């Protein structure tokens, strides 16, 4: 079980302390350049805190650092994604480095997902 109050406190802390990659992507998302979509950063759902969430599209964007590429990290991500899928939320994941290497490509994929009715999860 989780404590809702603790999750909310943690999400507020994370909003104030974005990673450099999250800060770059947030600058783009908050400007509503992608189909005029509205986004939330570090948004709590259940016991999880989503990096970025577009409630209108039920789309979650996660930026993954090195901890996600361990056995335990991958296992936790799979459980989290399955939970979010039960809520009708689609999850797309990007490696952190893609923000630096190909930000426009990341934005193009997010835009494509906003336009897409598919419910499958994708990793880039």
C-alpha positions in Angstrom: 0.0 0.0 0.0 1.1 3.6 -0.5 0.5 6.8 1.3 -1.2 9.4 -1.0 0.1 12.3 1.0 3.7 11.1 0.8 3.4 10.6 -3.0 2.1 14.1 -3.4 4.9 15.6 -1.3 7.4 13.6 -3.3 5.9 14.7 -6.7 6.2 18.3 -5.6 9.8 17.8 -4.6 10.5 16.2 -8.0 8.8 19.1 -9.8 11.2 21.5 -8.2 14.2 19.3 -9.0 13.9 18.1 -12.6 16.8 16.4 -14.2 18.5 18.4 -16.9 16.8 16.2 -19.5 13.4 16.6 -17.9 13.9 20.3 -17.8 14.7 20.5 -21.5 11.6 18.4 -22.5 9.4 20.2 -20.0 10.3 23.5 -21.7 8.9 22.1 -25.0 5.8 20.4 -23.5 4.6 23.3 -21.5 4.7 25.6 -24.5 1.7 23.6 -26.0 3.6 23.2 -29.3 2.4 19.6 -29.7 -1.2 19.8 -30.9 -1.9 22.4 -28.2 -1.8 19.6 -25.7 -1.6 20.3 -22.0 0.9 18.4 -19.8 1.7 17.8 -16.2 5.1 17.1 -14.9 5.9 14.7 -12.1 2.2 13.8 -11.9 1.1 11.2 -9.3 -1.2 8.3 -10.3 -1.7 5.5 -7.8 1.7 4.9 -6.1 3.6 6.1 -9.1 4.9 9.5 -10.2 4.9 10.0 -14.0 7.6 12.1 -15.5 5.1 13.8 -17.9 1.4 13.2 -18.3 -1.1 14.5 -20.9 -4.5 13.9 -19.4 -6.4 14.7 -22.6 -4.6 12.0 -24.5 -4.0 9.7 -21.5 -0.4 9.6 -22.5 2.6 9.2 -20.2 6.2 10.1 -21.3 9.0 8.7 -19.3 12.7 9.6 -19.6 14.9 6.7 -18.5 18.3 7.0 -16.9 20.7 4.2 -16.1 18.7 2.8 -13.2 16.0 1.7 -15.7 18.5 -0.6 -17.5 19.1 -3.0 -14.7 17.2 -6.2 -14.2 15.4 -4.7 -11.2 14.7 -1.4 -13.0 13.3 -3.1 -16.0 11.1 -5.3 -13.8 9.7 -2.3 -11.9 9.1 -0.5 -15.2 7.1 -3.4 -16.5 4.9 -3.5 -13.4 4.4 0.2 -13.5 3.5 0.2 -17.2 1.0 -2.7 -16.7 -0.7 -0.7 -13.9 -0.9 2.4 -16.0 -2.3 0.4 -18.9 -5.1 -0.8 -16.6 -6.0 2.9 -16.1 -6.1 3.4 -19.9 -2.8 5.3 -19.9 -0.3 4.7 -22.7 3.3 4.8 -21.8 6.2 5.8 -24.1 9.8 5.7 -22.9 12.9 7.5 -24.1 16.5 7.1 -23.1 17.7 10.4 -21.4 20.5 10.7 -24.0 17.9 11.1 -26.8 16.9 14.5 -25.4 20.5 15.7 -26.2 21.0 13.7 -29.3 17.7 14.1 -31.1 15.2 16.3 -29.2 13.2 17.0 -32.4 12.9 13.3 -33.0 11.5 12.8 -29.5 9.0 15.6 -30.0 8.0 14.1 -33.4 7.3 10.7 -31.8 5.3 12.3 -28.9 3.3 14.3 -31.5 2.7 11.1 -33.5 1.5 9.3 -30.3 -0.8 12.2 -29.5 -2.4 11.7 -33.0 -2.4 7.9 -32.7 -5.2 5.8 -31.3 -2.9 2.8 -30.7 -2.8 1.3 -27.2 0.5 -0.5 -27.5 3.6 0.7 -25.5 6.7 1.7 -27.3 10.3 2.3 -26.3 12.7 4.4 -28.2 
